[in-house]
Each structure stands twice: as structure tokens, then as C-alpha cells.
Amino acid sequence: MKKLLLFLLVVAHGLRAQEHPVDPTWLHRYLPDLVEMKADLTSTTCHYRPIFGEGDKENRSLQTVARFGAVTVDARGDCQTVLYDRQEEIYFVVDGAGILHYEDQVQPLRKHDFTYLLPGLKHSISNHSDQPLQVLVMGFKIPSSIAIRAPLPHPKVANLEDAKEETVSGHPNSVLYKLLVGLSSGKRDLIDEAYVMDSFFWMDFAPGGTNWPHHHPAAEEIYLVIDGQGEMVAGSGMDGVEGRHPAKAGDAYYFRPNCTVGFYSQNKPGAKAYILAVRARVPLHEDEE
């Protein structure tokens, strides 16, 4: 009888543990494998594939990041208008051309354009061309403790070509950075308007180049491989040796605060790799049980 009771207790404990799974320290997605999901902006001609966050099966792991997803707008298509009171957003045009609707204004968008969208304003995207429009959509939750500024009268739009490639202090010279969007307190990025989105940037890796493995104690980070191959660093063992994972174009990684992150480009002549990355601050008081 005692053995039976002990067995039942073990089984019951196992069932309770399954009800409260441990959140992973990092997540991996491969864009070609993702399926379309309904979202606020979707329509019959506007299609959303969640990469991380809203619509993804493991969205509870994310804290500040609300969504990071891929939008495809059909030729002559339109997305639904959205408005978020306490979320800031970034749109990045991966391919094609379209129109940004910002309140009652319109702004043309071309390949590699990006825009920062403040909370509290109606906006949408449409495609007036005969080719599909592909856009990365990113959203970040702003804590109630942060006061929201008056909205910008016009949307801020820039292009990847406008940013100069540069090295960043504390990082190897084998990686060149383009600093695209940053905090409103900064002056280094093309657009410095954000509340909690700490940095949106582009990395250009030389053959054998690396972004040394590191971690951010109070920030989430996402890497999306745009082109090239290498090894993504995600997590580490008790011995401090980084976990390396083969990575290619279309691979996306999400890293929780304090997770080891980095990248090693292929070390062979002519090899290149390009990564689009975003980092967002995580207020420590929000990391609750």
C-alpha cells in the first residue's frame, strides 16, 4: 500500500509540473516553416505569420516584446487599421513597395525602409503595386509607469542605405553595424524616439567575423538571419561554453534576459552574413512569478 501511495504522489507531482512548464531561455523559428495566423492587422489581402510573441505558441516567454512577425500584403491589398495605446512599433520593408497610412497622412515605402510608430496613433499599410509587399512588424509594450509623449506630427521613415556602417565599442571589428532606431535619450541612431525598444540594428559580418557571446541582464533580444550562414550562439552550459547552432537565412532566435547570445560567421573566403536585430528593455519588476 505504501508503495502504491508513493507512486500516486510521484504521478500527481509530474502532472502538476506539466501544468506549469518551465519557460525556455531562448526560442528558434525558421520563417519558411511558419503558418499564417489571424491578427489585428490581417485581412483577406494582408497575411500575418507570427515569429515570436502574439500568435506564437510560446508567447508567454516574452515580456516587453509584444510581437515580431512577418506580414505579406498581396498586390493591390490593404491591412486593417490598428492602434495601440501603450505599444510602440517598428515596420521594416523586407521587399516590395507600399504605403504607410499614419492618421490622415500617407507615406510611400520602398525596400529596406523602416519606420518607428508611437503609441496612440491609427496606422496601417497598403500595397498599390502589382507585386507582393513583405514587411517585418515589431511591437513593444510600454509599462504604465512611463509617461507617453505627445505624438509626432509626421511619421519618421528612413532607409537602410541612409545608415553608415561602423564598428561599435566593445565589439570586434569583424562586424560592422548600422544603428537604425534607438531610445529617445540617444543621439546615435537614424531615429531616436523609442521608449523601451533599446536598439534596432543591422549587422554585417566579414568572413570569420563574430559578435562575441554576451548577455543582457535586463533586455530581450531577437536575431533574424537575412543572408549568409554561420553559427548562432544561444545559451550556455554550466562550464560557460556557449551553445552553438547552425544558422542560415530565415533563422530567427529570441533570447530572454541573461541568455547568452552571439554569432559566428563562416570562416571561408568570400563568406558574408547579415543579421537584423532588435533589443528591448525589460523592467525588472515585471519579471514576476
N, C-alpha and C positions, 0 to 999 in steps of 0.2 A: 504493500500500500504506500509506504514512504517513497519508494522508487517511482511509483505512478504519480504521486503528488509533485515530486521534484521534476518529473518530465513535463507535467502540465504547466508548472511555473515557468520552465525554460521556454516552452512553446508560446505561452502568453507574453513573456518578455520579448520574444522575437517578433510577435505580431505587433506589439506596441512600437518597437523600433522601426518596423516597416512603415508605420503610420507617420513617423517623423524622420524621414530620410535626411542624411547629412548633405548640406548644400556643397556642391563641388567648388574647388578654389579656382578652376578655370573651365571654360567651355569651348568646344570646337564645332564649327559648322562649315560645310562645303556648299557654296552657292548653287551649283548646278543640281544639287540634290534637294533643294528646298521647294516646298509646295506653297501655292497661293492660299492666303487666308483673308478673311474679311476684316477690315479695319475702318477707322473713322473716315479716311480719305478715299476708300475704294468705291468704284462704280463699275458699270458694265464695260467701260473702256480704260479703267485705271486699276491696276493689279498690284497687290502688295504681298511680298514674301518676307516674313519675319526672319531675321538672322539672330538677333538677341532681343530680349525684352518682350514687349507686348506681342502676343500671338505665339511666342515660343513656349515649348513645353516646360522649360526650366527657368521661367522668368522670375521666380521668387528669389533667385540668387542675386539679382541686380538690385541696387539701392538707389543711386542717383539716375542712372540710365533708364529712361522710360521705354525707349525703342531704338533699334538700329536695324533698318530693313531696306530692302530693295524694291523700288517702285518702277513699274513699266507702264507707260501711257501709250495706248495704241495711236496709230496715225489718226489725226483729227479727233483725238479723245480728250476728255476732261476728268479731273479728280474732284471729289467733293470738297467743299469749303470746310476748313476746320479752324478752331480757336481754342487755345489752352490758356487758362488764367494764370497758372503757375508752372508753365513749362517753356523753356527756350528750345529752339530747334536750329539745325543746320541742314540745308539741302546741298548736295553735291551732284552735278550733272556728270554721269559716267559716259554717256554717249547720246547723241542727238541734239535737237534744239527744241525749245519750248517757250512758254510764257509763265512768269510768276505773277499771280494776282495778289496784291497787297492792299487790303482795304479797297479803295476805289481806284488804285493805281495799277498799271501793268508795267512789267519789266521783262525784256527779252532775255532768254537764257541760251547759252551755247555750251558745247562740250567743255568740261572742266571748269565751268562757272560754279561758284558756291555762294551761298547767301546765309546770313545769320538772321533769325527771326525771333523778335522779342515776344514775350507772353502778352496775352490780351488783345491780339490783333487777328482779324479774319484773313486767311490766306489760302491759296490753292495753286495748283499748277495745271497747265493745259498744253496740248500739242497741236499746233496748226500746220505741221508738216506732213509729208507722206511717208515718213519713216518713224519707227518707234522711238520714244524718249525714255531713257533709263536714268533714274535718279536714286542716290542713296539718301535716305531720310533718317535723321537722328534727333531724338528728343531727350531732354534732361529736366528732372524735377527740381524745382526751386523750393527750399524749405520756407515755411511760414515765417520764420524769424528774419528773413531777408526782405527788405522793402523793395517793391517794384518801382522802377523809374518811369518817368513819362515816356511814351513810345517815340521812336524815331519817326520823323515826318516822311522819310523815304526809305525804302529797303536798301541795305548795303549789299552790293554784289561785286565780287572780284573774280579773277580767273587765276588758275594755277600758274599760267605763264607770267603773271604780274609779280609773283614772289621770287626773290633771288635765292639761289642755293647757297647755303652757308653751313659752316660747322657750328656745333653748339658746345659750349664749355662743359667739360666733364665727360664728353663722349668722343669716341675715336674719330680720327679724320677720314676714315674709310667710309663714312656715312655723311651725306650732305642732306640738310634739312631745308624744307620750305615751310615757314611758320605762317599759317593761314588765318586762324581765328583764336583769340585768347580772351582773358579776363579784361573787364573794363578798367582795371587798375594798371594794366600793362601798356607798353608802347612798342612792342617788338613785332606784332603780327599785322597782317594786312587789315584785319578787322578786330578791334579790341573793344568788345561790347558785352561779353558774357558775364553771367552771374556765377555759375558753378562749373560750367564747361571750361576746364582749365587750359586745354590746348588741343587744337585740331591741326594736324601737320602731315607733311609728306616726307618720306624717307627714300633716298636714292643710294643704293648700296653698290660700291665698287666690287669687283671680283675678290672674294675672300673677306669682304667687309663685314663688320659686326656692330650691332648695338649691344654693348656689354650687358649680360644678365644683371638685372637690378630689380627693385621693388619699390612700390609707393605705399607707405603705411596708411594713408587716408585718401586714396584715389582709386577709381576703377579705370581700366584701360582696354581698348579694343584695337586689334591689328587686323587689317584686311590686305592680303597679298594681291596687288593689282597685276603684277607681271613678274616673271622670273621664278627661281626656285631656291631653296635653301633649307635650313633647319630652324624651326620655331622653338624658342625656349618657353616652356610653360610648367611652372612648378619645380620643386627640387626635393631631393631626399634628405634624410637625417644627416647624411655626410656632407651636405652642402653642394653636391654635384647636381648641376642643372638637368632637368628633364628635356631632352631634345626630341622633336617630332618633325618628320619630313613635311615640307610645306611647298605649295605651288600656287599659281594664280587661282583665285577663287576660295582659298582657305581663309577663314576668319576665326579669330581667337578673342575670347573675352577673359579678362583677368580680374579677379576680386582684389580688394586691398591687401597688400602684403604678399601677394603671389609673385614669385619670380617670373620675370618677363624679359625676353631678348630675342635676337635673331642673328643667324649666321648665313651669309650669302655663299653660294657655291664658289669654291676656290679653284677656278679654272679660267684660262684666258677668254676674255670677251663676255664672261658671265655678268649679268646685271640683275638687280631685283628692286622692285618698287613697292612700298607699303604705304597705305593710307591709314593713319592712326588718330584716335581721339581719346582724351583723358578727361575725367570728370571728378571733381572733389566729392568726398563722402563725409558729411558731418558725423563725428564720432558718436554723438548722442543718438543718431538714428540707427546705429547698428545694435539693435536690441534683440532680446530673445523672443 
